[in-house]
Amino acid sequence: MTIWLSGLLILAGTFFIFTAAVGILRMPDVLMRMHAATKAGSLGVGLILLGVAVHFKLLNVTIEVLFTIFFIVITAPIASHLIARASYFDGIQLSKSTFIDELKPYYNEETHQLQSPYRESGRKPQKVPRKL
Amino acid sequence: MSQLTLWICYIGIFILSISVACCFIRMVIGKTLSDRVIALDLTAYQLISIIAIYSVILNQPVYIDIVIALALIIFLGTVAFAQYIEWQRYKKIGQKEK
């Protein structure tokens, strides 16, 4: 029973990591590539580690694996958010199929400042209209 | 240690090697530095997975410790690269002002 369970978990994790690699190779944009890599990659690593823990059936291995999964789930979004922020400030080109850029009115490229244009006027910010 | 688990581990390591090759292609052809950093990040995660599966093949749970250490180091590396990209941006702005 545990043989089948651990094998299934390892194969599922491998599949998700392969999906992430294909996404990082095929996606047209830095942000899309990061979206594919972070989500699918952390899920795949978590599944593979769970499969290893099921295979060994030891207490210390299970504790280490759970700690590692916890740490990866916390740190992977932080790292990808930092990279996304830095690459947006660096001036990446968004792909042509991106039809909305909500950060653009709040970011001054000359002075490198993030500021809301509604801060001095006191109005409430309205929703950006979406064009489809 | 059954034969089925062994074959599943071999298949997993084979597919993970193909994924590492895909990430290296992106690292070579990537236009910006961010692309390369993302590819390096995912490569490190694949390395973690390969080590975990290898510990199943060798039937030694000691290798899980390496996984923890690598997971700690990857995060620090990615944060350092992000700071580097932002500092480059600050440098450009300083040159414009002069």
gemmi code that builds the backbone of each chain (N, CA, C; Angstrom):
import gemmi

chains = {
    "A": [
        ("MET", (0.839, -1.208, 0.000), (0.000, 0.000, 0.000), (0.868, 1.250, 0.000)),
        ("THR", (1.849, 1.302, 0.943), (2.702, 2.499, 0.993), (3.606, 2.590, -0.231)),
        ("ILE", (3.902, 1.405, -0.833), (4.710, 1.443, -2.068), (3.978, 2.208, -3.152)),
        ("TRP", (2.671, 1.856, -3.321), (1.890, 2.548, -4.346), (1.747, 4.024, -4.033)),
        ("LEU", (1.511, 4.341, -2.744), (1.295, 5.747, -2.380), (2.554, 6.573, -2.624)),
        ("SER", (3.711, 6.053, -2.193), (4.937, 6.846, -2.369), (5.298, 6.962, -3.848)),
        ("GLY", (5.084, 5.866, -4.608), (5.357, 5.940, -6.038), (4.473, 6.934, -6.747)),
        ("LEU", (3.193, 6.957, -6.362), (2.267, 7.910, -6.982), (2.661, 9.340, -6.651)),
        ("LEU", (3.044, 9.598, -5.385), (3.428, 10.955, -4.993), (4.680, 11.398, -5.740)),
        ("ILE", (5.661, 10.489, -5.854), (6.907, 10.862, -6.536), (6.642, 11.144, -8.015)),
        ("LEU", (5.797, 10.299, -8.644), (5.509, 10.527, -10.063), (4.744, 11.826, -10.277)),
        ("ALA", (3.779, 12.125, -9.364), (3.020, 13.373, -9.505), (3.937, 14.585, -9.345)),
        ("GLY", (4.855, 14.537, -8.370), (5.782, 15.650, -8.183), (6.695, 15.829, -9.377)),
        ("THR", (7.155, 14.726, -9.947), (7.996, 14.796, -11.142), (7.257, 15.437, -12.300)),
        ("PHE", (5.974, 15.042, -12.453), (5.161, 15.629, -13.523), (5.031, 17.134, -13.355)),
        ("PHE", (4.789, 17.584, -12.088), (4.603, 19.021, -11.886), (5.899, 19.782, -12.150)),
        ("ILE", (7.049, 19.207, -11.750), (8.313, 19.901, -12.002), (8.615, 19.949, -13.494)),
        ("PHE", (8.246, 18.877, -14.209), (8.437, 18.895, -15.664), (7.560, 19.962, -16.307)),
        ("THR", (6.310, 20.112, -15.793), (5.436, 21.172, -16.299), (6.064, 22.548, -16.080)),
        ("ALA", (6.667, 22.739, -14.892), (7.309, 24.019, -14.607), (8.457, 24.283, -15.571)),
        ("ALA", (9.240, 23.235, -15.885), (10.373, 23.419, -16.799), (9.888, 23.756, -18.202)),
        ("VAL", (8.810, 23.079, -18.641), (8.272, 23.391, -19.963), (7.742, 24.820, -19.986)),
        ("GLY", (7.092, 25.243, -18.881), (6.595, 26.621, -18.805), (7.717, 27.631, -18.856)),
        ("ILE", (8.828, 27.315, -18.163), (9.933, 28.277, -18.158), (10.596, 28.344, -19.519)),
        ("LEU", (10.426, 27.296, -20.313), (11.018, 27.321, -21.654), (10.097, 27.982, -22.671)),
        ("ARG", (8.774, 27.844, -22.497), (7.853, 28.219, -23.570), (7.112, 29.529, -23.354)),
        ("MET", (7.027, 30.016, -22.109), (6.211, 31.206, -21.855), (6.869, 32.460, -22.454)),
        ("PRO", (6.061, 33.456, -22.860), (6.633, 34.572, -23.618), (7.198, 35.721, -22.781)),
        ("ASP", (7.111, 35.660, -21.458), (7.289, 36.874, -20.666), (8.003, 36.500, -19.361)),
        ("VAL", (8.711, 37.446, -18.775), (9.416, 37.129, -17.531), (8.432, 36.792, -16.410)),
        ("LEU", (7.370, 37.608, -16.311), (6.422, 37.402, -15.208), (5.663, 36.083, -15.372)),
        ("MET", (5.310, 35.748, -16.627), (4.607, 34.474, -16.856), (5.512, 33.299, -16.556)),
        ("ARG", (6.787, 33.423, -16.951), (7.730, 32.341, -16.663), (7.865, 32.122, -15.163)),
        ("MET", (7.912, 33.240, -14.434), (8.066, 33.111, -12.994), (6.822, 32.507, -12.357)),
        ("HIS", (5.656, 32.892, -12.901), (4.400, 32.314, -12.432), (4.390, 30.798, -12.590)),
        ("ALA", (4.847, 30.330, -13.777), (4.878, 28.877, -14.008), (5.881, 28.204, -13.075)),
        ("ALA", (7.074, 28.817, -12.956), (8.148, 28.145, -12.225), (7.854, 28.060, -10.730)),
        ("THR", (7.345, 29.149, -10.152), (7.203, 29.169, -8.698), (6.111, 28.233, -8.215)),
        ("LYS", (4.921, 28.370, -8.812), (3.793, 27.568, -8.309), (4.011, 26.081, -8.524)),
        ("ALA", (4.249, 25.721, -9.814), (4.369, 24.294, -10.110), (5.624, 23.715, -9.489)),
        ("GLY", (6.709, 24.508, -9.427), (7.942, 23.993, -8.866), (7.833, 23.683, -7.387)),
        ("SER", (7.248, 24.612, -6.611), (7.168, 24.350, -5.165), (6.199, 23.208, -4.869)),
        ("LEU", (5.095, 23.125, -5.656), (4.165, 21.996, -5.460), (4.834, 20.665, -5.768)),
        ("GLY", (5.631, 20.634, -6.841), (6.289, 19.381, -7.199), (7.311, 18.946, -6.169)),
        ("VAL", (8.105, 19.917, -5.659), (9.092, 19.556, -4.634), (8.396, 19.043, -3.372)),
        ("GLY", (7.288, 19.701, -3.002), (6.547, 19.246, -1.830), (6.018, 17.835, -1.997)),
        ("LEU", (5.470, 17.521, -3.192), (4.929, 16.173, -3.414), (6.037, 15.125, -3.375)),
        ("ILE", (7.183, 15.438, -3.986), (8.287, 14.457, -3.999), (8.797, 14.206, -2.586)),
        ("LEU", (8.929, 15.284, -1.784), (9.403, 15.097, -0.412), (8.402, 14.293, 0.410)),
        ("LEU", (7.091, 14.529, 0.174), (6.080, 13.737, 0.874), (6.185, 12.261, 0.497)),
        ("GLY", (6.430, 12.010, -0.797), (6.601, 10.622, -1.223), (7.787, 9.955, -0.557)),
        ("VAL", (8.888, 10.704, -0.399), (10.068, 10.149, 0.276), (9.753, 9.846, 1.738)),
        ("ALA", (9.005, 10.769, 2.386), (8.648, 10.543, 3.795), (7.756, 9.319, 3.947)),
        ("VAL", (6.822, 9.123, 2.999), (5.948, 7.939, 3.052), (6.750, 6.673, 2.841)),
        ("HIS", (7.782, 6.751, 2.006), (8.596, 5.566, 1.735), (9.406, 5.148, 2.951)),
        ("PHE", (10.000, 6.113, 3.666), (10.898, 5.738, 4.757), (10.163, 5.332, 6.033)),
        ("LYS", (9.012, 5.983, 6.311), (8.203, 5.681, 7.491), (8.998, 5.837, 8.801)),
        ("LEU", (9.837, 6.878, 8.866), (10.589, 7.165, 10.088), (10.144, 8.510, 10.621)),
        ("LEU", (10.239, 8.684, 11.934), (9.735, 9.923, 12.538), (10.624, 11.106, 12.192)),
        ("ASN", (11.960, 10.932, 12.286), (12.829, 12.088, 12.064), (12.803, 12.550, 10.606)),
        ("VAL", (12.699, 11.586, 9.675), (12.603, 11.960, 8.265), (11.314, 12.736, 8.013)),
        ("THR", (10.208, 12.285, 8.635), (8.934, 12.976, 8.431), (8.995, 14.401, 8.968)),
        ("ILE", (9.627, 14.568, 10.137), (9.723, 15.913, 10.702), (10.567, 16.813, 9.810)),
        ("GLU", (11.695, 16.292, 9.325), (12.551, 17.094, 8.454), (11.833, 17.465, 7.161)),
        ("VAL", (11.104, 16.489, 6.595), (10.393, 16.761, 5.344), (9.312, 17.813, 5.551)),
        ("LEU", (8.568, 17.705, 6.664), (7.507, 18.693, 6.909), (8.111, 20.072, 7.112)),
        ("PHE", (9.247, 20.151, 7.814), (9.904, 21.441, 8.002), (10.350, 22.018, 6.660)),
        ("THR", (10.919, 21.154, 5.801), (11.377, 21.643, 4.496), (10.215, 22.154, 3.657)),
        ("ILE", (9.091, 21.409, 3.653), (7.940, 21.853, 2.863), (7.416, 23.184, 3.391)),
        ("PHE", (7.348, 23.306, 4.720), (6.898, 24.560, 5.336), (7.797, 25.715, 4.902)),
        ("PHE", (9.109, 25.475, 4.957), (10.052, 26.530, 4.595), (9.923, 26.910, 3.123)),
        ("ILE", (9.774, 25.913, 2.248), (9.670, 26.209, 0.812), (8.385, 26.976, 0.524)),
        ("VAL", (7.286, 26.554, 1.169), (6.010, 27.233, 0.921), (6.068, 28.676, 1.404)),
        ("ILE", (6.837, 28.944, 2.470), (6.970, 30.333, 2.911), (7.880, 31.117, 1.980)),
        ("THR", (9.052, 30.569, 1.613), (10.062, 31.395, 0.971), (9.918, 31.515, -0.539)),
        ("ALA", (9.303, 30.548, -1.214), (9.226, 30.636, -2.675), (8.409, 31.847, -3.146)),
        ("PRO", (7.230, 32.160, -2.541), (6.529, 33.367, -2.982), (7.293, 34.647, -2.684)),
        ("ILE", (8.026, 34.681, -1.538), (8.785, 35.890, -1.221), (9.867, 36.123, -2.272)),
        ("ALA", (10.595, 35.068, -2.607), (11.681, 35.201, -3.581), (11.140, 35.620, -4.945)),
        ("SER", (10.026, 34.993, -5.361), (9.503, 35.330, -6.687), (8.948, 36.746, -6.698)),
        ("HIS", (8.366, 37.183, -5.574), (7.878, 38.564, -5.518), (9.018, 39.559, -5.617)),
        ("LEU", (10.144, 39.270, -4.951), (11.300, 40.162, -5.025), (11.844, 40.231, -6.448)),
        ("ILE", (11.918, 39.058, -7.119), (12.430, 39.053, -8.488), (11.481, 39.814, -9.416)),
        ("ALA", (10.160, 39.652, -9.210), (9.192, 40.342, -10.064), (9.305, 41.846, -9.888)),
        ("ARG", (9.441, 42.289, -8.631), (9.563, 43.719, -8.341), (10.827, 44.287, -8.999)),
        ("ALA", (11.932, 43.580, -8.826), (13.194, 44.066, -9.377), (13.149, 44.104, -10.894)),
        ("SER", (12.551, 43.067, -11.511), (12.559, 43.044, -12.970), (11.578, 44.070, -13.541)),
        ("TYR", (10.485, 44.369, -12.799), (9.595, 45.437, -13.284), (10.299, 46.779, -13.228)),
        ("PHE", (11.042, 47.026, -12.138), (11.768, 48.288, -12.046), (12.878, 48.362, -13.073)),
        ("ASP", (13.416, 47.215, -13.457), (14.481, 47.190, -14.438), (13.960, 47.505, -15.836)),
        ("GLY", (12.634, 47.477, -16.004), (12.080, 47.844, -17.296), (11.983, 46.698, -18.264)),
        ("ILE", (11.348, 45.592, -17.852), (11.174, 44.481, -18.765), (10.066, 44.805, -19.758)),
        ("GLN", (10.075, 44.094, -20.872), (9.005, 44.241, -21.849), (7.935, 43.209, -21.556)),
        ("LEU", (6.711, 43.704, -21.318), (5.603, 42.767, -21.135), (5.206, 42.205, -22.491)),
        ("SER", (4.597, 41.031, -22.471), (4.237, 40.417, -23.744), (3.046, 41.143, -24.361)),
        ("LYS", (2.810, 40.893, -25.640), (1.780, 41.663, -26.343), (0.383, 41.277, -25.898)),
        ("SER", (0.216, 40.093, -25.336), (-1.117, 39.678, -24.926), (-1.501, 40.235, -23.566)),
        ("THR", (-0.593, 40.957, -22.897), (-0.946, 41.597, -21.632), (-1.749, 42.851, -21.925)),
        ("PHE", (-2.981, 42.909, -21.398), (-3.815, 44.055, -21.749), (-4.023, 45.015, -20.602)),
        ("ILE", (-3.463, 44.727, -19.424), (-3.632, 45.682, -18.335), (-2.361, 45.684, -17.493)),
        ("ASP", (-1.949, 46.896, -17.090), (-0.749, 47.054, -16.264), (-1.122, 48.012, -15.143)),
        ("GLU", (-1.532, 47.448, -14.012), (-2.125, 48.289, -12.974), (-1.092, 49.088, -12.201)),
        ("LEU", (0.177, 48.701, -12.274), (1.200, 49.427, -11.522), (1.671, 50.669, -12.261)),
        ("LYS", (1.372, 50.753, -13.557), (1.978, 51.800, -14.375), (1.646, 53.228, -13.903)),
        ("PRO", (0.368, 53.577, -13.559), (0.136, 54.962, -13.117), (0.737, 55.296, -11.766)),
        ("TYR", (1.168, 54.307, -10.997), (1.678, 54.585, -9.658), (3.194, 54.646, -9.610)),
        ("TYR", (3.870, 54.384, -10.724), (5.326, 54.274, -10.698), (5.945, 55.322, -11.606)),
        ("ASN", (6.851, 56.120, -11.023), (7.541, 57.140, -11.794), (8.893, 56.591, -12.231)),
        ("GLU", (9.080, 56.469, -13.556), (10.307, 55.828, -14.023), (11.521, 56.725, -13.877)),
        ("GLU", (11.323, 58.046, -13.905), (12.467, 58.946, -13.843), (13.084, 58.957, -12.454)),
        ("THR", (12.213, 59.098, -11.431), (12.732, 59.250, -10.069), (12.715, 57.952, -9.281)),
        ("HIS", (12.183, 56.873, -9.896), (12.117, 55.572, -9.230), (11.357, 55.665, -7.917)),
        ("GLN", (10.117, 56.196, -7.991), (9.290, 56.297, -6.799), (7.942, 55.647, -7.064)),
        ("LEU", (7.468, 54.948, -6.057), (6.117, 54.406, -6.105), (5.223, 55.309, -5.287)),
        ("GLN", (4.201, 55.887, -5.913), (3.325, 56.780, -5.172), (1.939, 56.770, -5.784)),
        ("SER", (0.958, 56.864, -4.929), (-0.402, 56.919, -5.418), (-0.720, 58.329, -5.891)),
        ("PRO", (-1.310, 58.487, -7.075), (-1.654, 59.837, -7.525), (-2.813, 60.437, -6.758)),
        ("TYR", (-3.490, 59.633, -5.949), (-4.655, 60.133, -5.218), (-4.293, 60.593, -3.819)),
        ("ARG", (-2.986, 60.617, -3.488), (-2.631, 60.911, -2.095), (-2.909, 62.366, -1.743)),
        ("GLU", (-2.575, 63.306, -2.639), (-2.749, 64.719, -2.307), (-4.179, 65.166, -2.504)),
        ("SER", (-4.853, 64.633, -3.536), (-6.195, 65.131, -3.826), (-7.215, 64.598, -2.822)),
        ("GLY", (-6.973, 63.483, -2.184), (-7.902, 62.970, -1.198), (-9.037, 62.166, -1.765)),
        ("ARG", (-9.052, 61.998, -3.088), (-10.112, 61.173, -3.656), (-9.831, 59.705, -3.403)),
        ("LYS", (-10.864, 58.919, -3.537), (-10.646, 57.478, -3.450), (-10.231, 56.947, -4.817)),
        ("PRO", (-9.323, 55.994, -4.844), (-8.913, 55.469, -6.157), (-10.028, 54.689, -6.823)),
        ("GLN", (-10.196, 54.963, -8.117), (-11.216, 54.234, -8.866), (-10.589, 53.012, -9.506)),
        ("LYS", (-11.468, 52.135, -9.885), (-10.972, 50.927, -10.540), (-10.510, 51.254, -11.953)),
        ("VAL", (-9.404, 50.627, -12.339), (-8.909, 50.837, -13.697), (-9.834, 50.103, -14.665)),
        ("PRO", (-10.344, 50.796, -15.682), (-11.240, 50.099, -16.624), (-10.472, 49.086, -17.451)),
        ("ARG", (-11.077, 47.952, -17.625), (-10.422, 46.877, -18.375), (-10.911, 46.874, -19.812)),
        ("LYS", (-9.982, 46.795, -20.711), (-10.340, 46.683, -22.127), (-10.124, 45.248, -22.574)),
        ("LEU", (-11.156, 44.685, -23.143), (-11.014, 43.302, -23.592), (-11.007, 43.240, -25.119)),
    ],
    "B": [
        ("MET", (12.547, -2.696, 0.007), (12.890, -2.043, -1.258), (12.454, -2.934, -2.393)),
        ("SER", (11.353, -2.556, -3.003), (10.825, -3.398, -4.069), (11.320, -2.912, -5.426)),
        ("GLN", (11.076, -3.767, -6.412), (11.529, -3.426, -7.762), (10.729, -2.260, -8.354)),
        ("LEU", (9.446, -2.185, -7.950), (8.574, -1.123, -8.487), (9.067, 0.252, -8.074)),
        ("THR", (9.411, 0.397, -6.776), (9.899, 1.686, -6.292), (11.167, 2.098, -7.017)),
        ("LEU", (12.045, 1.117, -7.246), (13.303, 1.408, -7.935), (13.042, 1.951, -9.337)),
        ("TRP", (12.110, 1.286, -10.060), (11.848, 1.743, -11.428), (11.186, 3.109, -11.439)),
        ("ILE", (10.287, 3.357, -10.478), (9.653, 4.680, -10.403), (10.702, 5.757, -10.148)),
        ("CYS", (11.671, 5.430, -9.281), (12.730, 6.405, -8.999), (13.577, 6.663, -10.233)),
        ("TYR", (13.882, 5.610, -11.000), (14.670, 5.822, -12.211), (13.925, 6.693, -13.215)),
        ("ILE", (12.608, 6.413, -13.379), (11.814, 7.231, -14.311), (11.787, 8.684, -13.850)),
        ("GLY", (11.614, 8.887, -12.538), (11.577, 10.247, -12.011), (12.874, 10.980, -12.243)),
        ("ILE", (14.006, 10.305, -12.024), (15.292, 10.983, -12.240), (15.494, 11.292, -13.716)),
        ("PHE", (15.005, 10.405, -14.598), (15.120, 10.660, -16.047), (14.345, 11.914, -16.438)),
        ("ILE", (13.070, 12.008, -15.965), (12.260, 13.173, -16.346), (12.844, 14.444, -15.735)),
        ("LEU", (13.350, 14.338, -14.498), (13.939, 15.525, -13.865), (15.190, 15.986, -14.612)),
        ("SER", (15.951, 15.050, -15.185), (17.121, 15.450, -15.965), (16.709, 16.225, -17.208)),
        ("ILE", (15.608, 15.781, -17.854), (15.112, 16.542, -19.007), (14.707, 17.951, -18.586)),
        ("SER", (14.081, 18.066, -17.400), (13.670, 19.381, -16.918), (14.875, 20.273, -16.665)),
        ("VAL", (15.946, 19.695, -16.100), (17.166, 20.478, -15.872), (17.728, 20.971, -17.198)),
        ("ALA", (17.650, 20.127, -18.237), (18.138, 20.545, -19.553), (17.318, 21.716, -20.085)),
        ("CYS", (15.975, 21.665, -19.902), (15.115, 22.776, -20.337), (15.519, 24.067, -19.631)),
        ("CYS", (15.754, 23.977, -18.311), (16.123, 25.177, -17.562), (17.472, 25.714, -18.022)),
        ("PHE", (18.390, 24.830, -18.394), (19.696, 25.317, -18.859), (19.571, 26.005, -20.208)),
        ("ILE", (18.649, 25.496, -21.066), (18.422, 26.182, -22.350), (17.926, 27.601, -22.099)),
        ("ARG", (16.986, 27.736, -21.147), (16.478, 29.072, -20.837), (17.594, 29.944, -20.257)),
        ("MET", (18.479, 29.337, -19.471), (19.571, 30.109, -18.890), (20.515, 30.615, -19.967)),
        ("VAL", (20.652, 29.838, -21.070), (21.557, 30.288, -22.130), (20.893, 31.358, -22.987)),
        ("ILE", (19.604, 31.145, -23.385), (18.991, 32.063, -24.343), (18.210, 33.187, -23.681)),
        ("GLY", (18.121, 33.195, -22.351), (17.274, 34.186, -21.697), (17.731, 35.598, -21.980)),
        ("LYS", (16.772, 36.488, -22.261), (17.175, 37.830, -22.690), (17.684, 38.650, -21.509)),
        ("THR", (16.955, 38.633, -20.393), (17.334, 39.486, -19.269), (17.963, 38.653, -18.158)),
        ("LEU", (18.486, 39.372, -17.162), (19.086, 38.675, -16.025), (18.020, 37.975, -15.190)),
        ("SER", (16.803, 38.540, -15.154), (15.727, 37.943, -14.352), (15.380, 36.546, -14.842)),
        ("ASP", (15.365, 36.374, -16.180), (15.106, 35.047, -16.744), (16.097, 34.028, -16.208)),
        ("ARG", (17.367, 34.442, -16.213), (18.408, 33.491, -15.802), (18.296, 33.172, -14.321)),
        ("VAL", (17.930, 34.196, -13.526), (17.802, 33.949, -12.085), (16.644, 32.996, -11.801)),
        ("ILE", (15.526, 33.184, -12.522), (14.376, 32.290, -12.332), (14.738, 30.862, -12.729)),
        ("ALA", (15.453, 30.728, -13.848), (15.844, 29.388, -14.295), (16.791, 28.726, -13.299)),
        ("LEU", (17.691, 29.535, -12.712), (18.623, 28.983, -11.712), (17.868, 28.525, -10.466)),
        ("ASP", (16.855, 29.312, -10.082), (16.015, 28.961, -8.928), (15.338, 27.599, -9.138)),
        ("LEU", (14.703, 27.459, -10.323), (14.003, 26.198, -10.592), (14.985, 25.036, -10.713)),
        ("THR", (16.187, 25.307, -11.261), (17.198, 24.251, -11.344), (17.591, 23.746, -9.963)),
        ("ALA", (17.697, 24.683, -9.016), (18.054, 24.271, -7.661), (16.945, 23.423, -7.039)),
        ("TYR", (15.676, 23.782, -7.308), (14.574, 22.959, -6.791), (14.614, 21.548, -7.400)),
        ("GLN", (14.955, 21.486, -8.702), (15.056, 20.159, -9.334), (16.197, 19.356, -8.742)),
        ("LEU", (17.282, 20.064, -8.387), (18.408, 19.375, -7.746), (17.989, 18.788, -6.397)),
        ("ILE", (17.203, 19.555, -5.639), (16.665, 19.060, -4.368), (15.858, 17.787, -4.584)),
        ("SER", (14.987, 17.822, -5.615), (14.147, 16.648, -5.876), (14.980, 15.445, -6.265)),
        ("ILE", (16.029, 15.683, -7.076), (16.880, 14.559, -7.495), (17.572, 13.946, -6.283)),
        ("ILE", (18.047, 14.798, -5.362), (18.713, 14.270, -4.164), (17.730, 13.462, -3.320)),
        ("ALA", (16.486, 13.943, -3.202), (15.488, 13.237, -2.400), (15.188, 11.858, -2.996)),
        ("ILE", (15.043, 11.813, -4.337), (14.761, 10.525, -4.975), (15.970, 9.589, -4.868)),
        ("TYR", (17.168, 10.191, -4.935), (18.391, 9.387, -4.829), (18.514, 8.761, -3.450)),
        ("SER", (18.039, 9.473, -2.423), (18.058, 8.891, -1.075), (17.132, 7.679, -0.993)),
        ("VAL", (16.031, 7.687, -1.771), (15.164, 6.503, -1.813), (15.880, 5.336, -2.482)),
        ("ILE", (16.626, 5.632, -3.569), (17.332, 4.559, -4.283), (18.396, 3.926, -3.392)),
        ("LEU", (19.177, 4.775, -2.696), (20.233, 4.250, -1.840), (19.712, 3.738, -0.506)),
        ("ASN", (18.434, 4.055, -0.197), (17.794, 3.652, 1.060), (18.542, 4.214, 2.268)),
        ("GLN", (18.978, 5.464, 2.156), (19.656, 6.125, 3.270), (18.991, 7.466, 3.539)),
        ("PRO", (18.302, 7.623, 4.672), (17.606, 8.882, 4.943), (18.516, 10.041, 5.351)),
        ("VAL", (19.838, 9.832, 5.347), (20.758, 10.906, 5.739), (20.717, 12.048, 4.737)),
        ("TYR", (20.417, 11.702, 3.458), (20.481, 12.707, 2.408), (19.413, 13.782, 2.539)),
        ("ILE", (18.399, 13.550, 3.391), (17.353, 14.567, 3.549), (17.927, 15.829, 4.199)),
        ("ASP", (19.000, 15.672, 5.004), (19.630, 16.839, 5.616), (20.167, 17.805, 4.561)),
        ("ILE", (20.722, 17.242, 3.470), (21.236, 18.090, 2.389), (20.099, 18.907, 1.788)),
        ("VAL", (18.909, 18.280, 1.699), (17.753, 18.978, 1.123), (17.424, 20.213, 1.946)),
        ("ILE", (17.440, 20.084, 3.284), (17.139, 21.243, 4.133), (18.164, 22.344, 3.912)),
        ("ALA", (19.459, 21.981, 3.907), (20.505, 22.998, 3.759), (20.383, 23.705, 2.419)),
        ("LEU", (20.128, 22.929, 1.338), (20.008, 23.552, 0.015), (18.791, 24.462, -0.061)),
        ("ALA", (17.671, 24.053, 0.566), (16.470, 24.879, 0.530), (16.708, 26.207, 1.230)),
        ("LEU", (17.546, 26.201, 2.278), (17.872, 27.463, 2.938), (18.745, 28.336, 2.042)),
        ("ILE", (19.688, 27.719, 1.303), (20.663, 28.514, 0.548), (20.040, 29.115, -0.714)),
        ("ILE", (19.112, 28.354, -1.357), (18.484, 28.852, -2.590), (17.786, 30.171, -2.353)),
        ("PHE", (17.052, 30.245, -1.239), (16.297, 31.466, -0.939), (17.243, 32.655, -0.827)),
        ("LEU", (18.361, 32.477, -0.106), (19.311, 33.576, 0.071), (19.898, 33.999, -1.274)),
        ("GLY", (20.210, 33.027, -2.135), (20.765, 33.363, -3.439), (19.803, 34.173, -4.289)),
        ("THR", (18.519, 33.763, -4.292), (17.551, 34.491, -5.109), (17.343, 35.902, -4.598)),
        ("VAL", (17.278, 36.061, -3.256), (17.104, 37.409, -2.695), (18.293, 38.289, -3.028)),
        ("ALA", (19.509, 37.721, -2.989), (20.700, 38.496, -3.319), (20.677, 38.944, -4.774)),
        ("PHE", (20.243, 38.038, -5.682), (20.171, 38.421, -7.093), (19.135, 39.513, -7.318)),
        ("ALA", (17.998, 39.438, -6.587), (16.972, 40.472, -6.730), (17.514, 41.823, -6.280)),
        ("GLN", (18.231, 41.836, -5.164), (18.828, 43.092, -4.708), (19.820, 43.624, -5.730)),
        ("TYR", (20.574, 42.728, -6.353), (21.560, 43.158, -7.348), (20.883, 43.812, -8.539)),
        ("ILE", (19.754, 43.215, -9.002), (19.043, 43.798, -10.147), (18.522, 45.188, -9.794)),
        ("GLU", (18.005, 45.338, -8.550), (17.504, 46.660, -8.171), (18.622, 47.677, -8.041)),
        ("TRP", (19.784, 47.252, -7.548), (20.893, 48.202, -7.411), (21.393, 48.676, -8.767)),
        ("GLN", (21.342, 47.771, -9.757), (21.703, 48.210, -11.106), (20.789, 49.339, -11.566)),
        ("ARG", (19.497, 49.211, -11.262), (18.531, 50.243, -11.621), (18.873, 51.565, -10.928)),
        ("TYR", (19.223, 51.502, -9.633), (19.599, 52.722, -8.910), (20.815, 53.365, -9.550)),
        ("LYS", (21.764, 52.528, -9.982), (22.981, 53.040, -10.610), (22.641, 53.832, -11.865)),
        ("LYS", (21.741, 53.276, -12.702), (21.357, 53.976, -13.926), (20.776, 55.345, -13.609)),
        ("ILE", (19.902, 55.417, -12.576), (19.283, 56.701, -12.238), (20.338, 57.680, -11.773)),
        ("GLY", (21.322, 57.234, -10.984), (22.378, 58.121, -10.522), (23.201, 58.667, -11.685)),
        ("GLN", (23.439, 57.851, -12.712), (24.190, 58.346, -13.858), (23.413, 59.396, -14.626)),
        ("LYS", (22.055, 59.218, -14.683), (21.257, 60.224, -15.385), (21.347, 61.574, -14.696)),
        ("GLU", (21.323, 61.583, -13.356), (21.329, 62.847, -12.631), (22.639, 63.599, -12.803)),
        ("LYS", (23.755, 62.835, -12.930), (25.028, 63.519, -13.097), (25.104, 64.158, -14.489)),
    ],
}
model = gemmi.Model(1)
for chain_id, residues in chains.items():
    chain = gemmi.Chain(chain_id)
    for i, (resn, *xyz) in enumerate(residues, 1):
        res = gemmi.Residue()
        res.name, res.seqid = resn, gemmi.SeqId(i, " ")
        for name, pos in zip(("N", "CA", "C"), xyz):
            atom = gemmi.Atom()
            atom.name, atom.element = name, gemmi.Element(name[0])
            atom.pos, atom.b_iso = gemmi.Position(*pos), 0.0
            res.add_atom(atom)
        chain.add_residue(res)
    model.add_chain(chain)
structure = gemmi.Structure()
structure.add_model(model)
structure.setup_entities()
